[in-house]
Amino acid sequence: MGKKLFWDRVSPIYDLFETIYNRKVFTGTGSKVAELIDSSDNVLECACGTGAISIYIAQKCRKLVATDYAVGMLKQASKKCRMYSNASFKRADITNLKCKDEIFDKAVAGNVIHLLHEPDKALHELERVVKHGGKIIIPTYINMSRKTGKVAVKLIKLLGANFRMQFDLDSYKKFFADMGYKNVEYHVVNGRMPCAIAVIVKE
């Protein structure tokens, strides 16, 4: 089962799984990301999934362009955020964004870095489209070494997802340091499977 097919197939039940398994982090991550968004911001969100973070961003920003590679996920996100006229949804590849340089104030990419063949290419694309002084915000589930985390990862892998990397907080910080990002701020949303939010300011 390919990645695209997997995410399209699970899109109708993804929120239910997350809510049952990891509700505190699933909702808390979007809320925390929204704290980093200003009312004047033009925001790009990549790998928006079912819109779990999108719905919080849309309430704060001037404009949100939310993207995903899976059409099924985009349909769920668009439906979830239909009351927000400042949010639009389109299909896009995070490693090859079809937009101009430096047009967004913030770029968000939630729970996707660990799935990518070329995460460095995705980071470079996010950096390219963000204005100088803007922020790249990357939430990712961590602490996969915990027993509860291992069970969830095994289940998702059996369904067809492909995890390229797994992080604890230290290895997540090292990942960005190895990519050359020196001044990164981190926030952790704690719960059954915590989420670390890396915040990079484009100089």
C-alpha positions, 0 to 999 in steps of 0.5 A, a space after each residue: 500500500 503506497 503512502 498516498 493510498 494509505 492516507 486517503 484510506 485512513 482519512 475518514 477515521 483518522 480523527 477518531 483514532 487520534 481522539 481515542 488514543 491521544 486526545 490531549 495532545 491531538 487538540 493541545 498541539 493545534 492550540 499551542 501552534 495557534 499561540 505562535 500565530 498573529 492576526 496579520 499573518 499569511 500562513 502556509 500549512 503543509 501536511 494539514 491532514 484532517 485539519 486538526 491544526 488548521 482549525 486553530 490557525 484559521 481562528 487566529 491568522 489573516 489568511 491560511 493556505 492549507 495543503 496536503 498530498 492526500 486528497 482524502 485528508 484535504 476533503 476532511 480538513 476543508 469540511 472541518 474548516 468550512 466556517 472560516 472564509 480565510 482558509 483555503 485548501 489545495 493539494 501540494 508536495 511539501 518537497 516541491 511547493 509551487 509558490 513564490 519565494 518569501 510570501 508567507 509570514 509563518 509556515 507550519 508542517 505538523 507530523 510529517 517530517 518523520 515520514 519523508 524520504 528527504 526531510 532536508 528538502 522539505 525544510 529548505 522549501 519551507 524556509 524558501 517560502 517564508 519571509 525573513 523574520 518569519 517562523 517555520 513551525 514543525 510539530 512532531 510526535 516524540 517519545 516513541 520509545 514508550 510502550 504506548 507509543 510503540 503500540 501505536 506506531 506498530 498499529 499504524 505501520 501495519 495499516 500501511 504508514 511508513 515511518 522513516 524516523 522516530 524521535 525523542 526530544 533529544 534526537 529531535 533537537 539533534 535532527 535540527 542541529 544536524 540540519 544547520 539550524 542553531 537557534 530553535 525554540 521548542 515547546 512540548 505538548 505532553 500526553 500519551 504520545 507527546 508532541 514537540 513543536 520546533 520553532 525556527 525563525 528565518 534570519 
